[in-house]
């Protein structure tokens, strides 16, 4: 993992600690996970369900983190592009 990704991951972990999963995106993800789990609960015995639930939460957490990191990178690239355009416009004046 690159240093940049490590730093972005630290920002993400700090964000999660502050929001404790109460932001809109996390709430929507949790609602979807609960929906999937409700359907599976009828199909599996207790131990299989517990393992399935743990796997779902692990995948959900990894996807949420990866989405944050990719979104953060995209936002930084977009800001850099905007600043570069502004700087070029100033130079042309």
N, C-alpha and C positions, 0 to 999 in steps of 0.2 A: 504494500500500500504506500502511495506517495505521501510526502510530508503534507502536501496540500489536503489530500483526502483525510489524513489523520487529524489535521486542524479542523476541517469541516465537520468531521465526526464528533470532535470534542464540542463544537458549537451545537451540534444536534443534541448530544447528550445533555448539555447544559439547558437547552431549550425544553427538552422532555422533562427534566427535573423541575423547571419553573412552571410549565403548563400542566404537568402530571397527566398528560393525555387528554386534557379538556378542550383542546382546540377543535375547530370544526372538522378538520380532516381526520383526526384521531377518533372523534366521536362517530363519524360515518363508517370508518373502518371497523370499529368495535361493534357497531350495529350489524354490519354485514357478517362479521365473524359469528356473532350470536345467532343470526338467522341460519347460517350454514350448520352450526352446531346443533340447533334445535332439530333440524331435519335428520342429522346423523344420529342423534341420541336415541331415536326410535329403532335404528338399524343395528346398533352395536351393543355388546354387553358392556358393563361398567368399566372394566379394565381396558378394553379396546377403545372405548370412548375417551377415557383419560389420556391415552397415548395419542389418539387422533387430535384431541383438543390441544395438547402440548405442541404437536407438530404444526397445527394451524396457527397458533400464536407465534411460534418461532418464525414461520414463513412470513406472517403478517408484519412482524417486527422488522425483519430483514428488508422487506419490500418498502416499508415506510422510511427506514433509514436511507436506503438507496435512492428513493424518490427525493428525499430532502437533499442529499448530496448532489444529485444530478441537477435539481432545480437551483441549488445555490450556485453551482458552476455556471449554469446557463445565465442566471441573473448577473453574475460578475462579468461574463463575456459581453452581455448586452450593455451593461453600464460602460465597459471599456470601449465598446464600439461607439456609444453615444458621446463619450468624452473625446474620442479621437475625431469624430465628426465636428464637434464644437471647436476643438483645437485647430483643425484644418480650416474651418470657417474664419476663425480669428486671424490665422496667418494670412489668409487671402485678403483681409481688410487692409 
